[in-house]
């Protein structure tokens, strides 16, 4: 049976990953190292993908850019596969990852999937629903001849995709939120890394 293959890549190193203070989650750029990683990703393709799917966030689009230059005829589509923003952006303006660490720990230690930190933040339940919607939308790309899509996204979003595929869809509660957090801490998806998700017309697998 023809397979849909989704090549999932986390963006290259960003200014926030490098420890710099940032202001807006959507506009954080790549570092020079991140740009080099983006170039390396573009050379990993043995053939042209059928479509490039990209987050609306700048760092993901900058990571996709070399691949789009290499395959100029490939259509690009922006999907809502942006990172999980669980801290209110307004209180994070001008802070570094190290400065935000106490807030991050407090959020995850609460294990409250409906908690919304403030304006512009997303609850864990809403985040997982967004990931589910993406998997459903990706299924629509499956066809009788098979296809390959490239997705440029973010660490926790891609982790949630993989988590749902490997563990099965389930209700979202404190226990499932704790399970996701453990997986994300033990097996993070690093900058410019990723995985291949495969859909056979019936179910997903990770290879």
Secondary structure, 3 states (H helix, E strand, C coil): CCCEEEEEEECCCECCCCCCCECCHHHCCECHHHHHHHHHHHCCCCCCCCEEEECCCHHHHHHHHHHHHHCCCCEEEECCCCCCCCCCHHHHCCECHHHHHHHHHHHHHHCCCCCCCCCCCCCHHHHHHHHHHHHHHHHCCCCCCCEEEEEEECHHHHHHHHHHHHHCCCCCCHHHHHHHHHHHHHCCCCCCCEEEEEECCCCEEEC
